[in-house]
Amino acid sequence: MDDKLQVEQKVGGGQGLLLGLQHVFVSNVWLDPLFIAAMIGMAPLAASNLINAVFAAAGFVTLLQATRLARLPIVQGPSASFDALMISTAKTQGMAAASGGILVSAAVALLLSITGVIGKLGRWFTPAVSGTVICIVGIVLSQFTLLEFLGGGEGDAAYLAPQTLTLSIGTALVVLALSLFGRGLWRRFAFLFGLLAGDMAASLLVGLDWGSVREADWFGWPELLPYGGLEWHGAVILAFMVAYLAAIMEAMGVYQAAAEIADIKLDDRTLRRGFAGEASGSLLSAVIGGLPTTAYAQNVGLLRLTRSGSRYPIIWAGGLLLVLGFVPKAGALLALTPGAVIGGLFLPAAAGLFTSGISLLMRMEKTEANFTVVGVSVLLAVALPGNLSGLSGFWGTLFSNSILVGALSVLLLQGALVQLPRRFGRSYSPSSGERKSSTPNPSSSTSP
């Protein structure tokens, strides 16, 4: 019997709360601000405000999307598309310039959503494009995940340490075993059981430092314009607009993957409302010093593994995230989970996300042009950033981001190899890969 939860299927309070809590734990809502704050050397107070702002914006938009707008089982949060850009901008121009870039790019996205332009752009977001972007996001997520999974890099004390590998591998095995072979609640709460098992093992093997939890306040408001007045820099704004394009493509793929899992049809109205909600959340986030919000890809992997397509646990997740935005002590408790356990949780989620991308690619038209578009885009996204790491400025920001490289590559290649040939009446034969013309050949006609 199929125990899959449908998108409009209501879930009991206790079960909905646990499913929502699982989404909160699996999402890296708290990891992005922690990572960015550490990379730019933020003071503890500023870092705390950044984390609270991200939680508050993510919770607000998740609730809005699940109840009023997109009405899909999707969690909102900061996109990895912006991480490298946030770090480079903060180091060179300051966080006030980064917030200005977020505000302008989000305002443009909101305008495009309200006017329906984004819906019209949907024809460009074919399964080949969306599937490629989702696969690339899964690959990028796995790279960040493996840093936690392995204990950092060479030279770090925890790198490949027995305790680290025991925690990461053990957590991943618990999640995989319950997701693949468990039944009922064991399968549905696989990630939550994996988190509990990992934290219990960590308390025995390495111990947990509760000092940060004791020192954190119980209640705190996100500060308005914490970095001072917003600053406007043309290059920064342009870079954020390009990053937002990648985030929109990533979100489009997430919507398509979530709709497929939930067995519903994705229409233009849902996309317009969904993107308008994401842009509104980014506007709010810019004002309170947070990060841009977008549909969270890793939670789609969780939907696939737990077979829970209902949006009601997402409502719980949004409420929990909103509460965390005003309770620094709760955020400190979440951050208590060791990196190795987080890596063990994220690795199966990244795999589920990657397979969601593959599932979308299987729906594309099987032509040599599409195969070329997908293959070249993925290879460029994986290989190009490392080979152009010496670039600086705008181009350095652009080519250092694998998701940006992949998103731009797949759009440009699809336009050149698929859309333009079709516009001029020529395309590739699905069977042989040879060009075919839509214009009849007079020599092939026969006399009556």
N, C-alpha and C positions, 0 to 999 in steps of 0.2 A: 504493500500500500504506500502511495506517495504522501509523505508527511510535510511537504513543502508548504510554507505559509505564503498566501497570496498578498498582493499589495494592500488591499482593503480589508483583509482579515484582521479582526480585532484580537488582541492578545491580552490575557489576564494580567492584572496589575503586577503580581510578583514576577511572572515570566517576562513581561514587557520591561520591567525595571532591570532584570538581570541581562536581558538581551541588549538593552540600551547601554548598560554599564560595560558590557563586552565591547560595544562599538567605541565607547570612550577610551577604553584601554588599548584597543587595537590601533586607533587613529594616533598619529604622531602630533596631535595638536600642541602638546607641551614640549615636544622635542625640537621643533623648528625654532621657536623663540629662544629656547635654551642654547641651541647650537649657534644661532646668529649672535646672541648676546655674548657668548664666550669668544667667538671669532673676532668681534669688534672691540672687546675689552670693556663692556658696559659695567658701570658700577652696580652693586647689588640692588639699590633702590630702583634704578632705571630698568634693570633686568626684571625685577618683580612687576613693575608697571607694564612692561612689554608682555609678559606672560598673562597677567590679568586681562589686558586689552584683547589679546588673541582669544582667550577663553570666552570673554563676554561677547565679542563679535561673532565667533563661531557658533556659540549657543543661540544667540538671537536669530541669526540667519538660518540655522538648521531648523529651529522651531517654525520660522516663517515659511520656509520651503515645504516642510512636511505637512503643515496644516492648511496653508492658503495658496501657495504659488505652484511649484512643480508637482507637489504631492507624490513624490517618489521616495523610495527608501535610501536616501543619500545624506551623508553627513558632510557639513561644510567645515572648512578649515584652511590654513595657509598652504599654498601650493609650493611644491619644490621648484617650480619654474622661476620663482622670485628669490630663492635663497642666495644664490651667487650674486645677483644684482643688488640685493639689499646689503650684503656684506661689502661689496666693492664701492657702492654709493656712500655708505656710512663712513667708510675709511677715507674717501677722497673729498666728498662734499658735505657729509654730515647727515644725521637722521632726519633733520628738518627738510632737506632736499629730497630724501627718499619718500617722506610723507607727502610732499608736494607732487612727486611723480605718481604716487599711488592715487592721489585725489583726482588729478587730471585724467589719467588713463581710465579710472573707474567711472568718471563722469561721462567720458566718451562712450564707454561700453553701455552705460545706462541709457544714453540717448539712442544708440543703435538698437538696443533691446526694445525700448518703448515705441520707436518708429517702425519696428518690424524688419529692419535691415538684416539683423542677425539671422532671423528666420529665412530670409531670402538667400543668405549665404550658406544655408543648410545643404544646398545641392553640391557645394564643394566638399562638405564633410561626408564623403562617401564611406562605406565600410573599409575601403582600402586606406583612406586617410585616418579615420578614427581608430581603426585597429592598429595601424602603425604607431600612432601617438601613444595609445594605451600600452602597447608592447614596450615602447621606449621608456615610458614612465615606470613600468614594472622593472626594467633593467636598471634604471637610475635608482629606484627605491632599493633594489637588491644590493647595489653598491654601498649605499648608506647603511643598509641593514647589516652587511657583512663586517663593517667597521665595529659595530656593537657586538656582533656575533663572535668575532675573533678577539675582541678585547683591544681594539685600536690598531695601531700600526707598529712596525718594528721600532724598538726602543721603549715602548710603553710597558710598564710593569705587568699589566694584565694580558699582554699580547700572547696568545696561544698557551696561556697558563692552564694547568689541569683544572683548576676551579672554574675558570672562564668557560672552557669547552664543556665541562660537566653541566654547567647551568644552561648554556645556549643549546647544546645538542639535546639535553634532557627535556627542556621546555618545548623545543620543536617536535620531538618525538611524541610527547604527550598530545600536542595539538594535532599532529598528523594522524596519530592512532585513533583519537576520538572522532576526528573529522571524517576519516575514511571508513572506519569500522564500527564506530559507536552508533547507538540507536537513540531516537527520541531526544530527551534532554541532554544526554551525554554528548551527542553530536552537536546539538544546538548551542551548548555552552562550552564548546571545546576550547576556545581561546581564554575564557574566564577560568576554567579548570587549569589550563596551562599556566596562566599567570599566578594563580594561587600555589600550584606545585612549584613553580620557579622561585617565588618569593620565600616559600617555606624552606626550600633547599638552600637558598642564599643566606637565610638567617642562620642556618646550621654551618655552612661552609665558610662564609666570609663575614657574616654579621651585617647588620643594617644600622646605619647611623641615624638615630632619631633626633639629633640635635636641631637640624633645620626645621623639623616639624614643630618642635617645642618653641622655637624662636619666632615662627611665623605668626602673624595676626590672624584672628578669626574673621575679621571683616575689613574690607578695603575697597574704595572706589577707584576705578581707572581714572587717571589724571587727564584732563583736557589739554591738548597741545603740549605734551610734556617736554618736547624738544625746542620750545619757543615758537615763534611765528613760522609758518610754512615758507619754504624757499622754492623758487622756480628756476630750473636750469634746463635749457632746451634739449641738450644731449641726454640728460637724465630722464626727462619726460618721454622722449622718443624711445629710449631703451625700455621704459616701463610699458609703453604701448605695444612694442614688439613682444615683450614678456606676457602681456595680457592676451595677445593673440594666441600664443602658445597655451595659456591657461584656458582660453575659450575652447580651443581644439581638444585639450585634455578633458575639460568638462563635458564637451559634446560626446566624446567617447565614453565617459562615465555614465552619462544619461542613457546612451544607447545600450551599454552593457547592463545597467540596472533595469532598464525596460525589458531587455531580453530575459533576465533572470525572473522578473516579476510577471512575465507573460502579458505585457500590455503594449499598445501601440504608442509610439512617441510622435506627437504631432507638433506643428509649428507653435501653437498656443502654449503648450507646455514648455517648449524651449524658450520662448520670449519671456514668459513669467519666471522661469528658472534663472536665466541670465540677468534679468532685471533685479532679482533678489540677490544674486551674487555681487552685482555692481553696487547695490545699496549697502551691503555688508562691508564692502571695501571702502566706501565713502565714510561709513561710521568708524571703521578701523583706522583710517588715516587721521581722523580728528582726535582719537584717543591714543594714538601712538602705536597702533598694532600693525599687522601684516595683511596683504590682500587675501580675501576669502574666495574659495572656489570649491567645486564638488570634490570630495575626497575619494581618490581612486582605490586606496587600500581597503576601504570598507566594502567596496564592491566584491573584492576577493573574499571577504568575510561572508557576504551574502551567499556567494556560490558554495562555500564550504559548509555553512550551517543550514542552507536551504531555507532561509528566513527572508522572504521578500516583502514582508509586511512593513508599512511605514510607521506603525504605531510604536515599535521599539525605538525608532529614530526620534519620535517626539520625546520619549524619555531621555534619549541621549542628548538632545538639544537642551532640555531642562537641566540635566546634570552639568553640561558644559557651561550654561549660563550661571548656575550656582557657583561653579568653580571660579568664574570670572570675578566674583565678589568675596571669595573665601580663600585667601592666600594659603592658609593652613592646609586646606584640602588639596590645593595644587602641590604643596610641598610633600604631602603624603603620596600623591601619585608619582612624583619625581623620585621617590625613595626607591623604586624598583631598579635593580642593577641593570646596566647596559646589556649584559650578556642575556638576561631574561628577555629584555625588550627585543634583542636580535632574534632570539628563538621564537618570539611571537610573530615578528614581522616577516621572517623568511617564508613561512607558508602563505601569509597574506600576499606577499609579492608574487609568489608562484601562482596563486589564484588570480591575481590581477593580470599577469602575463598570459595565462590561458584564456582569460576573458578577451584579451586583444586578439589572440589566435582565433577564438570563436567568431569574432567580428570579421577577421580576414577571410575566413572560410565562406563568408557570405558575399564577397566581392566577385565581380565578373572575372572569370579565369582567362585573362589575356596576357600576352607577353609584356604589353605596356604596363599593366598593373603590377605584374611580378617585378618588373624593373624598378618601378616607382617605390615599391615596398622595400626591396632588397637594398637599393642604393641609399635610401633614406635612413634605414636602420644602421647600415655600415657607417655612414657619415656621422650619425648621432653618437655612435660608440667610439669611433676612431679619431674624428676631426678635433674635438676639444683638446685631447692630449698632445696632438701634433702642432697645435697653434697656441700652446700655453704661454708663449713669449709675447703675444700681442697685449697691448694695453689700451686704455680708453674705451670708446664705444665698441669698437670691433673686438677688443679683448673680452668685454662683457658679453657680447653676442655669442662669440665662438667658444666661450668657456662653458656654456650651458648646453648640455646634451639635448634637453627637451626643446629648447629654442632652435637648435640646429636641425633636429629631426622634424619639427613642425614646419619650419620654413622650407626645408628640402622637399618634404612630401607635397606641400602645396605648390611649389614652383614646378616640380617634376610632373605632378598631375596636370597642371595647366599646360605644360609644354608637350607632354607625351600622350595625354588622354583628351583633355578638353579642346585644345586647339585643333587637333586632327578631326575630331567629331564636328566642330564648327564648320570646317571646310569640306565636310563630307567624306572624310577618310578616317578609318580606324583599323585596329588590329584584329585579325581573325582569331577567335578564341581557340580554335583547334590547331592551326598551323603557325600562328604568330605572324603571318604575312599580312601586309596592308591590303585592305579591300576598300573599294570606292562605292559610295551610295549612288553614284551616277550610272545609269544603265549603259552597257557597252553595246553600241549599235551593231557591231560585227557578230554579236552572239544571238541576234534576233533571227527568226526564220520567216520566210515568206508565207503569207496566208495561202 
